[in-house]
Amino acid sequence: MWDRTTHDRVGLGSSVRYLHGVGERRAEALARLDVLTIGDILFFFPRRYEDRRRLTPLDELHPGETICAIAEVLSLSLPGGPAPASALLTDGRATVRAIWFNPHIGKLLKPGVRLALCGRVEYYNGIQLNNPEFEVLTDQPPQLIGRIVPIYPATAALPQRRIQNLVDDALNTYAGRLVDFLPAKIRARYGMKGLQEAVCELHHPQDAESWLKARNRLAFDELFLLQAGLLLRRGSEQRPAPPLVPGKTFERFMAALPFPLTGAQRRAIDDILRDMQETKAMNRLLQGDVGAGKTLVAVAAILAAADSGAQAALMVPTGILAQQHYLTLERMLAPLGIKAGLLTGNLRGEERRSLLDALQAGELQVLVGTHAIFTEGVEFANLGLAVVDEQHRFGVLQKNALIAKGTSPHVLVMTATPIPRTLVLSVYGDLDVSVLDELPPGRKPIRTICLGPEEEGRLLKLIRERVRQGQQVYWVCPLIEDSEEGRADLSSVTSCYERLSKLLPDVSIEMLHGQLPMEEKAAVMRRFAAGETSLLVASVVFEVGVVVPNASLMFIEDAGQFGLAQLHQLRGRIGRGEAESLCVLLGGQGTTPEGHERIEAMLRLPDGFALAEADLEQRGPGEVCGVRQHGVTDFRVANLVRDRKILDLARKEAQALLAEDPTLETEPLFREELMRRLGKTLHLAGTA
């Protein structure tokens, strides 16, 4: 039974079952809205508001508006059955009909009763109010009108009025238990509202200005906690490490390069070598557009490690990419006497044992591989540098498992996915950042056009011309099979392969997708890379890293279905050779307005970083660059697109706070809240 003792025991972390009126079924419905605790419902903020402070006279109603009014019931019509109930209402100036699909309306309304109403105005044989909310007026002030009303995400099991009542109950009973964890000096410096006041204001705003101050306070909280957490993690990862100094091998390699480095490559190499010569471990992110020359920068770091007598590991997400990186590195390093090895999950038996023995004995200076690198039995003689390619494909724990293979290796993480600055700060804020924003000289721009599926003759002609010139072609589809996702309006790899095989019998065609066995995928990609196949019909399985310089033409079916970052990655697979390259975006019948926006952006913006910003604007941070797996961009209030200034301020204040107090001893409430919200997500010390 509920009593005062029970009330005193309940905290913000207690189940929503402790709220009046919440039983098992209602708790399950709330859980589907990610509301599990009383604290969750306090921070379950409205998705929008309705300003019900203004009353509209009944003679000023216009179809399409949502209005509030006070009126008296003149008469009722209760036909029964499927027909709606209706009432004729008056405010003394005009009359209007209101209808409800509610068989019990006659028990609630009677002629002469005065109502407060809010609803949508429609025109059907005259002006009418369609299913308006209403409240019978008494001597008490009305709840339905005269205020700004919060509108929450709702479900059939939890209608709007029920959620409003539950939130109000939680606010009235438990909001006083909110502890303001934000350091008082920061609140005072910027004149911020207190936490309890801000939370209550966001549910029941007084006006736009007061709401904005409350909203910005809570957005700052989320971004400040994240920035402090990332800086704490960065501090915990500042391990002592032996310096790695470039020597004669590095100098021979740089002197023999047959082309000049870009300014961006020189700056990145300088950043990395400076970090590696420190006595603390490097933690650096190298991000560069497709084809910007990240591999060469990584090789410079690997050679600095080799010159210092240390080994290097390069971890990549797929076996195909690992093999290509291995071949590239072997070609660059073998003339310098640096021995590299390749380790993937497919390597077994005596071949695997021989490789691991050479690694443990220090006979291999570089190991390239997939996540197989950090499996049991893989032991380095002296791992000094860990390079992780396409960082967002690996979790934090996987990266840590690779680091654990050495005593204290320097770490370089790389990505070809251009990341907007706001996401760099919010997801990779524990890393130093180098950016390759220039393409090597001689790289020709990729022309991008958009064609409709009705221009099939032109498409086939383009393929035949390129193949006749000895070039190769990609044809990319969003689905693997026609039945996938129930989308009959989208193209699939299997149907396109069958269609193109019939239309182009003289062209060697193969298909590649994620459902093929690993060995078959690798064999298909090998044949295409070797020029044995002219046309590859594929899903996005090949999108990252694999380079086929002879491929100069790409078709992307239903291009609007892909994200901008993915489209840019796909386009970057061509344009690596001497031929002029062409990317053809095919718009399908199922293209949405957002899909058309993405296609337009691809036609307008060749630069990956500009596209990344456009992608962030369009889709939001949770989906861009795969960052949702980090679990740090799912804010309740903050928005990384709108709140860039708040993010910068939060980072500045977090840096200042941790410079003064690296362990947050003077701010125990803030540290406790940080560990509660982000400790496990960011793998901070003191959390399980």
C-alpha positions as CSV (number, residue, x, y, z in Angstrom):
1,M,0.0,0.0,0.0
2,W,1.1,3.5,-0.8
3,D,2.0,5.6,2.3
4,R,4.3,8.3,3.4
5,T,7.0,5.8,4.3
6,T,6.9,4.4,0.8
7,H,7.1,7.9,-0.7
8,D,10.2,8.7,1.4
9,R,11.9,5.5,0.1
10,V,11.3,6.3,-3.6
11,G,14.1,8.0,-5.5
12,L,14.6,9.3,-9.0
13,G,16.1,5.9,-9.9
14,S,12.9,4.0,-8.8
15,S,10.6,2.4,-11.2
16,V,7.7,4.4,-12.7
17,R,5.5,1.8,-11.0
18,Y,5.7,4.0,-7.9
19,L,3.7,6.7,-9.7
20,H,0.0,6.7,-9.0
21,G,-2.0,5.0,-11.8
22,V,1.0,3.1,-13.3
23,G,0.5,-0.6,-13.2
24,E,2.3,-3.3,-15.1
25,R,0.7,-2.7,-18.5
26,R,1.2,1.1,-18.3
27,A,4.8,0.6,-17.2
28,E,5.4,-1.6,-20.3
29,A,3.9,1.1,-22.5
30,L,6.2,3.7,-20.9
31,A,9.2,1.4,-21.4
32,R,8.5,1.5,-25.1
33,L,9.1,5.3,-24.9
34,D,12.4,4.7,-23.0
35,V,10.8,5.8,-19.7
36,L,11.7,3.3,-17.0
37,T,12.3,5.4,-13.9
38,I,10.8,8.4,-12.2
39,G,13.9,10.3,-13.3
40,D,13.2,9.3,-16.9
41,I,9.7,10.8,-16.8
42,L,11.0,14.0,-15.3
43,F,13.3,14.3,-18.4
44,F,10.7,13.0,-20.9
45,F,10.2,16.4,-22.5
46,P,7.4,17.5,-24.9
47,R,8.0,17.2,-28.6
48,R,6.0,20.5,-29.2
49,Y,3.7,22.9,-27.5
50,E,0.2,24.4,-28.2
51,D,-0.3,27.9,-27.1
52,R,-3.8,27.9,-25.7
53,R,-3.7,31.3,-24.1
54,R,-5.7,32.9,-26.9
55,L,-9.4,32.2,-27.3
56,T,-10.9,32.5,-30.8
57,P,-14.5,33.8,-31.3
58,L,-16.7,31.3,-33.2
59,D,-17.3,33.8,-35.9
60,E,-13.6,33.9,-36.7
61,L,-13.0,30.1,-37.4
62,H,-11.1,29.1,-40.6
63,P,-10.6,25.5,-41.9
64,G,-7.2,24.1,-41.2
65,E,-6.7,26.0,-37.9
66,T,-6.4,24.5,-34.4
67,I,-8.2,26.8,-32.0
68,C,-9.3,27.2,-28.4
69,A,-12.8,28.6,-27.5
70,I,-15.4,28.8,-24.8
71,A,-18.9,27.9,-25.8
72,E,-22.3,26.7,-24.4
73,V,-24.0,23.5,-25.6
74,L,-27.3,24.5,-27.3
75,S,-28.3,21.0,-28.4
76,L,-27.0,17.4,-28.8
77,S,-27.5,14.9,-31.6
78,L,-26.8,11.3,-30.6
79,P,-27.7,9.1,-33.6
80,G,-25.9,5.9,-32.3
81,G,-24.1,3.3,-34.4
82,P,-21.2,4.4,-36.5
83,A,-22.5,7.9,-37.1
84,P,-20.7,10.6,-35.0
85,A,-22.3,12.4,-32.1
86,S,-22.6,16.1,-32.5
87,A,-23.4,19.3,-30.5
88,L,-24.4,22.7,-31.6
89,L,-22.3,25.3,-29.7
90,T,-22.6,29.1,-29.2
91,D,-20.5,31.8,-27.7
92,G,-23.2,34.4,-28.0
93,R,-21.7,35.7,-31.3
94,A,-22.0,32.7,-33.6
95,T,-22.8,29.0,-33.6
96,V,-20.7,26.0,-34.8
97,R,-21.2,22.3,-34.8
98,A,-18.7,19.9,-33.1
99,I,-18.6,16.2,-33.8
100,W,-17.1,13.3,-31.8
101,F,-16.7,9.6,-32.6
102,N,-17.4,8.8,-29.0
103,P,-20.6,6.8,-28.1
104,H,-20.4,8.1,-24.5
105,I,-20.5,11.8,-25.3
106,G,-24.2,12.0,-24.2
107,K,-23.2,11.0,-20.7
108,L,-20.7,13.9,-20.5
109,L,-22.6,16.8,-22.2
110,K,-26.0,18.3,-21.8
111,P,-27.6,21.5,-23.2
112,G,-26.7,24.5,-21.1
113,V,-23.3,23.2,-20.1
114,R,-20.4,25.6,-20.7
115,L,-17.2,24.1,-22.2
116,A,-13.6,25.0,-22.9
117,L,-12.7,23.4,-26.2
118,C,-9.5,22.9,-28.3
119,G,-9.6,21.3,-31.7
120,R,-9.1,21.5,-35.4
121,V,-11.5,23.4,-37.6
122,E,-12.7,21.6,-40.8
123,Y,-15.2,22.2,-43.5
124,Y,-17.8,19.5,-44.2
125,N,-21.2,20.9,-45.1
126,G,-20.2,24.0,-43.2
127,I,-17.6,24.9,-40.6
128,Q,-17.2,22.3,-37.8
129,L,-14.9,21.3,-35.0
130,N,-13.6,17.8,-35.5
131,N,-13.3,15.7,-32.3
132,P,-12.2,18.6,-30.1
133,E,-10.8,18.1,-26.6
134,F,-13.2,19.7,-24.1
135,E,-13.5,20.4,-20.4
136,V,-16.8,21.2,-18.6
137,L,-16.3,24.6,-16.9
138,T,-16.8,24.8,-13.1
139,D,-15.8,27.3,-10.4
140,Q,-12.2,26.0,-10.7
141,P,-9.8,27.6,-13.3
142,P,-9.8,25.5,-16.5
143,Q,-6.8,23.2,-17.2
144,L,-7.4,22.9,-20.9
145,I,-7.0,26.5,-21.9
146,G,-5.3,29.7,-20.7
147,R,-1.8,28.2,-20.8
148,I,0.9,26.8,-23.0
149,V,0.2,23.0,-23.2
150,P,2.9,20.4,-23.6
151,I,2.4,17.8,-26.3
152,Y,4.4,14.6,-25.6
153,P,5.2,11.6,-27.8
154,A,2.1,9.3,-27.2
155,T,0.9,5.9,-28.1
156,A,-2.5,4.1,-28.3
157,A,-1.9,2.6,-24.9
158,L,-0.8,6.0,-23.5
159,P,-2.9,8.8,-24.9
160,Q,-1.8,12.4,-24.6
161,R,-4.0,13.4,-21.5
162,R,-2.7,10.3,-19.6
163,I,0.9,11.2,-20.2
164,Q,0.3,14.8,-19.3
165,N,-1.2,13.7,-16.0
166,L,1.7,11.3,-15.2
167,V,4.3,13.9,-15.9
168,D,2.5,16.5,-13.8
169,D,2.2,13.9,-11.0
170,A,6.0,13.2,-11.2
171,L,6.8,16.9,-11.3
172,N,4.6,17.8,-8.3
173,T,5.9,14.9,-6.2
174,Y,9.5,14.4,-7.2
175,A,11.0,17.4,-9.0
176,G,12.1,18.8,-5.6
177,R,14.5,15.8,-5.4
178,L,16.5,16.9,-8.4
179,V,20.1,17.8,-7.3
180,D,21.8,20.5,-9.3
181,F,25.1,18.9,-10.2
182,L,26.4,21.7,-12.4
183,P,29.2,23.7,-10.7
184,A,27.8,26.8,-9.1
185,K,30.5,29.1,-10.6
186,I,29.4,28.0,-14.1
187,R,25.7,28.6,-13.4
188,A,26.6,32.0,-12.0
189,R,28.9,33.0,-14.8
190,Y,26.2,32.5,-17.5
191,G,23.1,33.3,-15.4
192,M,21.7,29.8,-15.9
193,K,18.5,28.6,-14.4
194,G,18.6,26.0,-11.6
195,L,18.1,22.4,-12.7
196,Q,14.7,22.0,-11.0
197,E,13.4,25.3,-12.5
198,A,14.7,24.4,-16.0
199,V,13.1,21.0,-15.9
200,C,9.7,22.4,-14.8
201,E,9.9,25.2,-17.3
202,L,10.5,22.8,-20.2
203,H,7.3,20.9,-19.3
204,H,5.3,24.1,-18.6
205,P,6.9,27.1,-20.2
206,Q,5.8,30.6,-19.2
207,D,6.9,32.2,-22.5
208,A,9.3,31.7,-25.4
209,E,12.2,33.6,-23.7
210,S,12.0,31.6,-20.4
211,W,11.6,28.3,-22.3
212,L,14.8,29.1,-24.3
213,K,16.8,29.8,-21.2
214,A,15.7,26.5,-19.7
215,R,16.2,24.6,-22.9
216,N,19.8,25.9,-23.3
217,R,20.6,25.2,-19.7
218,L,19.6,21.5,-20.2
219,A,21.4,21.3,-23.5
220,F,24.5,22.7,-21.9
221,D,24.2,20.0,-19.2
222,E,24.3,17.2,-21.7
223,L,27.1,18.6,-23.8
224,F,29.2,19.6,-20.7
225,L,28.8,16.1,-19.2
226,L,29.9,14.6,-22.5
227,Q,32.9,16.9,-23.0
228,A,34.1,16.3,-19.4
229,G,33.7,12.6,-19.9
230,L,35.7,12.5,-23.1
231,L,38.4,14.7,-21.4
232,L,38.5,12.3,-18.4
233,R,38.9,9.3,-20.7
234,R,41.6,11.1,-22.6
235,G,43.4,11.8,-19.3
236,S,43.1,8.1,-18.3
237,E,44.5,7.0,-21.7
238,Q,47.5,9.3,-21.5
239,R,49.8,6.3,-20.8
240,P,53.6,6.6,-20.6
241,A,55.1,5.2,-23.8
242,P,58.6,4.8,-25.2
243,P,59.4,7.5,-27.8
244,L,59.5,6.4,-31.4
245,V,62.0,8.4,-33.5
246,P,62.2,8.3,-37.3
247,G,65.7,7.4,-38.6
248,K,67.5,6.3,-41.8
249,T,64.7,4.0,-43.1
250,F,62.1,6.7,-42.8
251,E,64.5,9.2,-44.5
252,R,65.2,6.8,-47.4
253,F,61.5,6.3,-48.0
254,M,60.6,10.0,-48.0
255,A,63.6,10.8,-50.3
256,A,62.5,8.2,-52.8
257,L,58.9,9.3,-53.1
258,P,58.2,9.8,-56.9
259,F,55.7,12.6,-56.1
260,P,55.4,15.6,-53.7
261,L,53.4,15.3,-50.6
262,T,50.4,17.6,-50.2
263,G,50.6,20.3,-47.6
264,A,48.0,18.4,-45.5
265,Q,50.0,15.2,-45.6
266,R,53.1,17.0,-44.5
267,R,51.2,18.6,-41.6
268,A,49.7,15.3,-40.6
269,I,53.1,13.5,-40.6
270,D,54.6,16.3,-38.6
271,D,51.7,16.0,-36.0
272,I,52.2,12.2,-35.7
273,L,56.0,12.2,-35.5
274,R,55.9,14.9,-32.9
275,D,53.4,12.9,-30.8
276,M,55.3,9.6,-31.2
277,Q,58.6,11.2,-30.0
278,E,56.8,12.1,-26.7
279,T,57.1,10.0,-23.6
280,K,53.3,9.6,-23.4
281,A,51.3,7.5,-25.8
282,M,49.9,9.2,-29.0
283,N,46.1,9.1,-29.4
284,R,45.4,10.7,-32.7
285,L,42.6,10.6,-35.3
286,L,43.6,11.0,-38.9
287,Q,40.6,11.9,-41.0
288,G,40.8,12.4,-44.7
289,D,38.5,12.5,-47.7
290,V,38.5,9.5,-50.1
291,G,41.8,9.3,-51.9
292,A,43.5,12.0,-49.8
293,G,46.6,9.8,-49.0
294,K,46.0,8.4,-45.5
295,T,47.9,5.2,-46.2
296,L,51.1,7.0,-47.0
297,V,50.8,9.0,-43.8
298,A,50.3,5.7,-41.9
299,V,53.4,4.2,-43.6
300,A,55.5,7.2,-42.4
301,A,54.4,6.4,-38.8
302,I,55.1,2.7,-39.3
303,L,58.6,3.4,-40.5
304,A,59.3,5.7,-37.5
305,A,58.3,2.7,-35.3
306,A,60.5,0.3,-37.3
307,D,63.5,2.7,-37.0
308,S,63.1,2.6,-33.2
309,G,63.0,-1.2,-33.1
310,A,59.3,-1.4,-32.5
311,Q,56.5,-3.3,-34.3
312,A,53.4,-1.9,-35.8
313,A,49.9,-3.3,-36.3
314,L,47.3,-2.1,-38.8
315,M,43.8,-3.3,-38.1
316,V,41.0,-3.0,-40.7
317,P,37.3,-4.0,-40.7
318,T,37.3,-6.6,-43.6
319,G,39.4,-9.3,-45.0
320,I,39.3,-7.8,-48.5
321,L,40.6,-4.5,-47.2
322,A,43.2,-6.2,-45.1
323,Q,44.6,-8.0,-48.1
324,Q,44.7,-4.8,-50.2
325,H,46.5,-2.9,-47.4
326,Y,48.9,-5.7,-47.0
327,L,49.8,-5.7,-50.7
328,T,50.2,-1.9,-50.7
329,L,52.4,-1.9,-47.6
330,E,54.5,-4.9,-48.8
331,R,55.1,-3.0,-52.1
332,M,56.2,0.1,-50.2
333,L,58.2,-1.6,-47.3
334,A,59.9,-4.6,-48.9
335,P,62.5,-2.5,-50.8
336,L,63.4,-1.0,-47.4
337,G,63.9,-4.4,-45.7
338,I,60.8,-4.1,-43.6
339,K,58.9,-7.4,-43.4
340,A,55.0,-7.3,-43.2
341,G,52.5,-10.2,-42.5
342,L,48.8,-10.6,-43.1
343,L,46.4,-12.1,-40.5
344,T,42.7,-12.7,-41.1
345,G,40.2,-15.2,-39.7
346,N,40.8,-17.4,-42.8
347,L,44.5,-18.1,-42.0
348,R,44.7,-21.5,-40.2
349,G,47.0,-24.4,-39.5
350,E,50.7,-24.3,-40.1
351,E,50.6,-21.1,-42.0
352,R,49.0,-19.3,-39.1
353,R,51.5,-20.8,-36.6
354,S,54.4,-19.8,-38.7
355,L,53.2,-16.2,-39.0
356,L,52.6,-15.9,-35.2
357,D,56.0,-17.4,-34.4
358,A,57.7,-14.9,-36.6
359,L,55.6,-12.1,-35.0
360,Q,56.5,-13.2,-31.5
361,A,60.2,-13.5,-32.4
362,G,60.3,-9.9,-33.8
363,E,61.0,-11.1,-37.4
364,L,57.8,-9.3,-38.6
365,Q,57.9,-5.6,-38.2
366,V,54.3,-5.0,-39.4
367,L,51.2,-7.0,-39.0
368,V,48.1,-6.2,-41.1
369,G,44.8,-7.8,-40.3
370,T,41.2,-7.8,-39.2
371,H,39.9,-8.2,-35.7
372,A,41.8,-11.5,-35.7
373,I,44.8,-9.5,-34.6
374,F,43.5,-9.2,-31.0
375,T,42.5,-12.8,-30.6
376,E,44.2,-15.2,-28.2
377,G,47.6,-16.4,-29.2
378,V,48.6,-13.3,-31.2
379,E,51.7,-12.0,-29.3
380,F,54.0,-9.2,-30.5
381,A,57.7,-9.0,-29.5
382,N,57.4,-5.2,-29.1
383,L,54.2,-3.5,-30.3
384,G,55.0,0.2,-30.4
385,L,52.3,1.5,-32.8
386,A,48.6,0.4,-33.3
387,V,46.9,1.8,-36.4
388,V,43.1,1.3,-36.6
389,D,41.5,2.0,-40.0
390,E,37.9,3.0,-40.2
391,Q,37.7,3.6,-36.5
392,H,33.9,3.8,-36.4
393,R,33.6,0.1,-37.5
394,F,35.2,-1.0,-34.2
395,G,34.0,-0.5,-30.7
396,V,36.1,1.0,-27.9
397,L,36.6,-2.4,-26.3
398,Q,38.0,-3.8,-29.6
399,K,40.5,-0.9,-29.9
400,N,41.5,-1.4,-26.3
401,A,42.1,-5.2,-26.9
402,L,44.5,-4.3,-29.7
403,I,46.3,-1.8,-27.4
404,A,46.6,-4.5,-24.8
405,K,48.8,-6.5,-27.2
406,G,51.6,-4.1,-26.4
407,T,53.1,-2.6,-23.2
408,S,51.9,0.9,-24.1
409,P,51.7,1.4,-27.9
410,H,51.1,4.7,-29.6
411,V,47.6,4.8,-31.3
412,L,46.6,6.2,-34.7
413,V,43.0,5.8,-35.8
414,M,42.0,6.7,-39.3
415,T,38.8,7.2,-41.2
416,A,37.9,8.0,-44.8
417,T,34.4,9.1,-43.7
418,P,34.6,12.9,-43.5
419,I,33.2,13.8,-40.1
420,P,31.7,17.2,-39.3
421,R,33.6,19.3,-36.7
422,T,30.7,19.0,-34.2
423,L,30.9,15.2,-34.4
424,V,34.6,15.2,-34.1
425,L,34.3,17.1,-30.8
426,S,31.4,15.0,-29.5
427,V,32.4,11.5,-30.5
428,Y,36.2,11.7,-30.9
429,G,36.8,14.4,-28.4
430,D,39.3,12.2,-26.5
431,L,41.7,12.2,-29.5
432,D,43.9,14.8,-31.2
433,V,42.9,15.3,-34.8
434,S,44.7,15.7,-38.0
435,V,42.8,16.4,-41.2
436,L,43.8,15.6,-44.8
437,D,41.7,18.1,-46.7
438,E,43.7,18.2,-50.0
439,L,43.8,15.6,-52.8
440,P,47.2,14.5,-54.2
441,P,48.2,16.3,-57.4
442,G,47.1,14.6,-60.6
443,R,43.8,13.3,-59.1
444,K,41.1,14.1,-61.7
445,P,37.7,15.2,-60.4
446,I,34.8,12.7,-60.7
447,R,32.0,14.0,-62.9
448,T,28.6,13.3,-61.4
449,I,25.3,13.2,-63.3
450,C,21.7,12.1,-62.6
451,L,19.7,10.0,-65.1
452,G,16.3,8.3,-64.9
453,P,15.7,4.6,-65.3
454,E,13.9,5.3,-68.6
455,E,17.3,6.2,-70.2
456,E,18.5,2.6,-70.2
457,G,19.8,2.8,-73.8
458,R,22.2,5.6,-72.8
459,L,23.3,3.6,-69.7
460,L,24.1,0.5,-71.7
461,K,26.0,2.6,-74.3
462,L,28.2,4.1,-71.5
463,I,29.1,0.7,-70.2
464,R,30.0,-0.7,-73.7
465,E,32.2,2.4,-74.4
466,R,34.1,2.1,-71.1
467,V,34.6,-1.7,-71.5
468,R,35.7,-1.3,-75.1
469,Q,38.4,1.1,-73.7
470,G,39.5,-1.5,-71.3
471,Q,37.9,0.2,-68.3
472,Q,35.8,-1.4,-65.5
473,V,32.3,-0.5,-64.1
474,Y,30.5,-0.7,-60.8
475,W,26.7,-1.0,-60.6
476,V,25.5,-0.5,-57.0
477,C,22.0,-1.5,-55.7
478,P,20.4,-0.8,-52.3
479,L,19.0,-4.3,-51.8
480,I,20.4,-7.8,-52.3
481,E,17.2,-9.6,-53.3
482,D,13.8,-8.3,-54.6
483,S,11.9,-9.6,-51.6
484,E,14.2,-7.8,-49.1
485,E,12.4,-5.3,-46.8
486,G,9.2,-5.7,-48.8
487,R,10.3,-2.9,-51.1
488,A,9.2,-3.9,-54.6
489,D,10.0,-0.3,-55.8
490,L,13.8,-0.7,-55.1
491,S,16.4,-2.4,-57.2
492,S,18.3,-5.5,-56.0
493,V,21.7,-7.0,-56.8
494,T,20.2,-10.3,-58.0
495,S,17.6,-8.8,-60.4
496,C,20.1,-6.2,-61.8
497,Y,22.7,-8.9,-62.4
498,E,20.1,-11.1,-64.3
499,R,18.9,-8.1,-66.3
500,L,22.3,-6.8,-67.2
501,S,23.6,-10.3,-68.1
502,K,20.8,-10.6,-70.7
503,L,21.3,-7.0,-72.0
504,L,25.1,-7.2,-72.2
505,P,26.0,-10.8,-73.2
506,D,29.4,-9.7,-74.5
507,V,30.5,-8.2,-71.1
508,S,31.9,-10.2,-68.3
509,I,29.7,-9.6,-65.2
510,E,29.8,-10.8,-61.6
511,M,27.8,-9.9,-58.5
512,L,29.0,-9.2,-55.0
513,H,27.0,-8.9,-51.8
514,G,27.2,-9.5,-48.1
515,Q,25.3,-12.8,-48.1
516,L,28.0,-14.6,-50.2
517,P,30.5,-16.7,-48.2
518,M,33.7,-14.8,-47.3
519,E,35.9,-16.9,-49.6
520,E,33.5,-16.2,-52.6
521,K,33.4,-12.5,-51.8
522,A,37.2,-12.3,-51.7
523,A,37.5,-14.3,-55.0
524,V,35.0,-12.0,-56.8
525,M,36.8,-8.9,-55.6
526,R,40.2,-10.4,-56.5
527,R,39.0,-11.1,-60.1
528,F,37.6,-7.6,-60.4
529,A,40.7,-6.0,-59.1
530,A,42.8,-8.1,-61.5
531,G,40.7,-6.9,-64.5
532,E,39.2,-10.3,-65.2
533,T,35.7,-8.9,-64.7
534,S,34.4,-5.8,-66.5
535,L,31.2,-5.1,-64.6
536,L,30.6,-5.7,-60.9
537,V,27.0,-5.6,-59.7
538,A,27.2,-5.1,-56.0
539,S,25.6,-4.0,-52.7
540,V,27.6,-1.6,-50.5
541,V,29.8,-4.4,-49.2
542,F,32.8,-3.0,-51.1
543,E,32.3,0.7,-50.2
544,V,35.3,1.3,-47.9
545,G,38.9,1.2,-48.8
546,V,39.2,-1.3,-51.7
547,V,41.0,0.4,-54.7
548,V,40.6,-0.6,-58.3
549,P,42.4,2.1,-60.4
550,N,40.9,0.7,-63.6
551,A,37.3,1.3,-62.5
552,S,36.1,4.6,-64.0
553,L,32.3,4.4,-64.2
554,M,29.8,3.8,-61.4
555,F,26.0,3.6,-61.5
556,I,24.1,3.9,-58.2
557,E,20.6,2.6,-58.4
558,D,17.9,4.3,-56.3
559,A,20.6,6.7,-55.2
560,G,18.2,8.6,-52.9
561,Q,18.0,5.6,-50.6
562,F,21.6,6.0,-49.5
563,G,23.0,8.5,-47.0
564,L,25.2,11.3,-48.3
565,A,28.3,9.9,-46.5
566,Q,27.7,6.5,-48.1
567,L,27.1,8.0,-51.5
568,H,30.4,9.9,-51.2
569,Q,32.2,6.7,-50.1
570,L,30.8,4.8,-53.1
571,R,31.7,7.6,-55.5
572,G,35.3,7.6,-54.1
573,R,35.8,4.0,-55.4
574,I,36.3,5.4,-58.9
575,G,38.6,8.2,-60.0
576,R,41.8,6.4,-58.9
577,G,43.3,5.9,-62.4
578,E,44.2,7.9,-65.5
579,A,40.8,7.8,-67.2
580,E,38.1,10.5,-66.7
581,S,35.6,9.1,-64.2
582,L,31.9,9.3,-64.2
583,C,29.4,8.6,-61.4
584,V,25.8,8.2,-62.6
585,L,23.1,8.6,-59.9
586,L,19.8,6.8,-60.9
587,G,16.7,8.1,-59.3
588,G,14.0,5.5,-58.7
589,Q,10.2,5.8,-58.4
590,G,10.4,5.4,-54.7
591,T,12.7,8.4,-54.2
592,T,11.5,10.6,-51.3
593,P,11.9,14.4,-51.1
594,E,14.8,13.8,-48.7
595,G,16.3,11.4,-51.3
596,H,16.1,14.1,-54.0
597,E,17.8,16.5,-51.6
598,R,20.7,14.0,-51.2
599,I,21.0,13.5,-55.0
600,E,21.1,17.3,-55.5
601,A,23.8,17.7,-52.9
602,M,25.9,15.0,-54.6
603,L,25.6,16.9,-57.9
604,R,26.5,20.2,-56.3
605,L,29.2,19.3,-53.7
606,P,32.3,17.2,-54.7
607,D,34.0,17.8,-51.3
608,G,33.4,15.2,-48.7
609,F,33.5,17.5,-45.7
610,A,30.9,19.8,-47.3
611,L,28.7,16.7,-47.9
612,A,29.3,15.6,-44.3
613,E,27.9,18.9,-43.0
614,A,24.9,18.6,-45.3
615,D,24.4,15.0,-44.1
616,L,24.4,16.2,-40.5
617,E,21.9,18.9,-41.3
618,Q,19.6,16.5,-43.0
619,R,19.8,13.3,-41.0
620,G,21.0,14.4,-37.6
621,P,24.0,13.2,-35.6
622,G,22.6,9.8,-34.5
623,E,22.8,8.3,-38.0
624,V,25.8,10.1,-39.6
625,C,29.0,8.2,-39.7
626,G,27.7,5.3,-37.7
627,V,28.1,7.2,-34.4
628,R,24.9,5.8,-32.8
629,Q,26.9,2.8,-31.7
630,H,28.8,5.1,-29.4
631,G,25.7,5.8,-27.5
632,V,26.7,9.4,-26.8
633,T,24.7,11.4,-29.3
634,D,21.2,10.4,-28.2
635,F,20.5,13.5,-26.3
636,R,17.1,14.4,-24.8
637,V,17.5,18.1,-25.4
638,A,20.8,19.0,-27.1
639,N,21.1,19.0,-30.9
640,L,24.5,18.9,-32.5
641,V,23.3,20.8,-35.6
642,R,21.7,23.7,-33.7
643,D,23.8,23.8,-30.6
644,R,27.3,24.2,-32.0
645,K,27.9,27.3,-30.0
646,I,26.8,25.6,-26.8
647,L,29.1,22.6,-27.7
648,D,32.1,25.0,-28.0
649,L,31.2,26.7,-24.7
650,A,30.7,23.3,-23.0
651,R,34.1,22.1,-24.2
652,K,35.8,25.3,-23.1
653,E,34.3,25.0,-19.6
654,A,35.1,21.3,-19.3
655,Q,38.7,21.9,-20.2
656,A,39.0,24.7,-17.6
657,L,37.3,22.6,-14.9
658,L,39.5,19.6,-15.5
659,A,42.7,21.7,-15.7
660,E,41.9,23.0,-12.2
661,D,40.6,19.6,-10.8
662,P,41.6,16.6,-13.0
663,T,39.8,14.1,-10.8
664,L,36.7,16.3,-10.0
665,E,37.3,16.0,-6.3
666,T,35.9,19.5,-5.6
667,E,32.7,18.7,-7.6
668,P,31.5,15.4,-6.2
669,L,27.9,15.9,-7.4
670,F,29.0,16.6,-10.9
671,R,31.3,13.5,-10.9
672,E,28.5,11.3,-9.6
673,E,26.1,12.5,-12.3
674,L,28.8,12.0,-15.0
675,M,29.5,8.4,-13.9
676,R,25.7,7.7,-13.7
677,R,25.0,9.0,-17.2
678,L,28.1,8.2,-19.2
679,G,30.5,6.1,-17.1
680,K,29.7,2.8,-18.8
681,T,29.2,4.3,-22.3
682,L,32.7,6.0,-22.2
683,H,34.3,3.2,-20.1
684,L,35.4,5.7,-17.5
685,A,37.4,4.6,-14.4
686,G,35.2,3.6,-11.5
687,T,32.4,2.0,-13.6
688,A,31.9,-1.6,-14.4
